[in-house]
Amino acid sequence: MQQHILQEIQRWFGTYVDGFRGPDGKLAPLLQLKLEHSRRVAEDARDVAGDLGWSAPEVNTAEAIGILHDVGRFTQYVEFKTLSDRRSINHATRSRDVVERENVLVGIDASVVQKIRDAILHHNQIEIPVGVAQDSLPLVRLIRDADKLDIFRVFHDIVSNDRLDEHPELLFGVPLEGPANPELVQMILSQRNVPFSMIKSLTDFKLIQLSWVYDIHYPPAFERIHQRNVIGKLENLLPPSPEARSVAALARAHVALHRRKPA
């Protein structure tokens, strides 16, 4: 993707989001959160791609996917008054549909368009489905990494600053109190993907965040997890239990193992 096309996508995104502002010029708080999230994911996607040595057009494509990956959130919220996919629609599918309906990718080579569509469509699944085209996988993996990098930041900010009452939907309606789900803990310690349906408490939600390191793909993303002290910050939010310490220690070791490119 050439730079001028990326700039057009950036302009389109700004105009599109402005259409959801109220008479006061403001977005609903959850939509403002998603706007800021999309911008940061785009920045991380661009930086990780650059660190990987990708070409300038490939880096531009990575940034564009970061901008577009959650664009379906806006109509999702307007139509359903929720950002819960379980209570409405798959926001990744909606994001792809918005991009196609709005002709956002006009002028881009068809092979690149398909990679962008695949990356948007698969960014939120518990794991990358079997059968995704091989040439789409680098971008699918990249957006999943960049998305998680910012969700770590958002989640820690909201929980550590007692702002859950401002964004209760981010916890999918699970109770704030309660112990860790033992089955969930065992799945994490086995480095298995844990579905959100197993979350029974805020503690479970914190533990699942730690499990996400097993679905990170690129060394520069692991390096950012290390530099941002993601594991330490999440561990500090957990109750001081042996289970929590074990989950955090295993996650920290995994990050340390993968944060550097092989010599």
LINWOFEN-V35292 format. One line per field, one symbol per residue. ss: DSSP state (a for helix, b for strand, c for the rest). phi: phi as a letter, one per 20 degrees, with the letter a starting at -180 (. if undefined). psi: psi as a letter, one per 30 degrees, with the letter a starting at -180 (. if undefined). A space follows every 50 residues. Layout:
ss = ???
phi = ???
psi = ???
This chain:
ss = ccaaaaaaaaaaaaaaaaccccccccccaaaaaaaaaaaaaaaaaaaaaa accccaaaaaaaaaaaaaccccaaaaaaaaccccaaacccaaaaaaaaaa accccccccaaaaaaaaaaaaccccccccccccaaaaaaaaaaaaaaaaa aaaaaaaaaacccccccaaaaccccccccccaaaaaaaaccccccaaacc caaaaaaaaaaaaaacccaaaaaaaaaccaaaaaaaaccccaaaaaaaaa aaaaaaaaccccc
phi = .fgffgfffffggffffgfdffgendeggfffffffffffffffffffff ffnffgfffffgfffgfefdfffffgfffdlbdeffdbcffffffgffgf felfdfndggffgfffgffffdfdfgbfffofggfeggffffffffffge fgffffffffdldfffcfffdlmfffepfffgffgffffeldfdfffefd bfgfffffgffffededdgffgfffffelgffffffeeffdgffffffff fffffffdfdfgf
psi = klefeeeeeeeeeeeeeffgkafggllkeeeeeeeeeeeeeeeeeeeeee ffglleeeeeeeeeeeeffgffeeeeeeefhlgjefgcljfeeeeeeeee eghfgkfkkeeeeeeeeeeeegfglelkkkfkkeffeeeeeeeeeeeeee eeeeeeeeefghgffeifffggglkflllkjeeeeeeefghlkkkfffkf leeeeeeeeeffffgkekefeeeeeeegheeeeeefflkileeeeeeeee eeeeeeeffkkk.
